[in-house]
Amino acid sequence: MCGTKLRWRLLTFVVVGLVLRGVYMANQNTDIQETERLLELLNADAVHPAVLESKLKEFTPRSKDEVVARTATSFEPAPSGKLLARLPLILSEQNKADMVEAFIVNLRSPEAAARKFSLYGLEGLKHPQLDDFALLSLRDGDDQVVYAACYILMPKARHDARLRKVLQSVYNSRKDQKEFYMSMSYLKAEGIEKPAP
């Protein structure tokens, strides 16, 4: 009798364990699918901002954190500029460190838009080394990245003579290069040619 009770308890324990394992596996599979759907949405070519904002509410904080963590460690293929531009929309205290890492790593992305949005992302997060990253980006070979760097640095250059000289040097060396038209037009409009006030 005692052996039969023990067998039933053991059998019940095994069955409950298998059921719980199945539930756990199903939950994991659901989390993976949700994370993949969120990545697809953030990488989509044309999504109206209102639709994007509405759709993002459908995702759990766990899937948002997973997307940010995955983006921070993705090298091949490198995260797209679209993804990095939209990443701040899913910012949380739990994923902030991973988001900073994703932006810093992608300052050297092969895609110019990813480099640009990484700078803007660090600006939005008020990263303490933003000016250093922007200064390094002044030598970038793409106009949109140089524009982002100039845009970030210009407010401080109005009050910092050394920084203003750096931007004047960038302007003087590239003002006649058509491939830097946008960034040099911005600097000119900001009066970089004139001496510091």
Sequence and secondary structure as in RCSB ss.txt:
>XXXX:A:sequence
MCGTKLRWRLLTFVVVGLVLRGVYMANQNTDIQETERLLELLNADAVHPAVLESKLKEFTPRSKDEVVARTATSF
EPAPSGKLLARLPLILSEQNKADMVEAFIVNLRSPEAAARKFSLYGLEGLKHPQLDDFALLSLRDGDDQVVYAAC
YILMPKARHDARLRKVLQSVYNSRKDQKEFYMSMSYLKAEGIEKPAP
>XXXX:A:secstr
 HHHHHHHHHHHHHHHHHHHHHHHHHHHHHHHHHHHHHHHHHH S   HHHHHHHHTTS HHHHHHHHHHHHH  
SS   HHHHHHGGGG  TTTHHHHHHHHHHGGG SSHHHHHHHHHHHHHTT TTHHHHHHHHTT SSHHHHHHHH
HHHHHHHTT HHHHHHHHHHHHHHTT GGGHHHHHHHHHTTTTS   
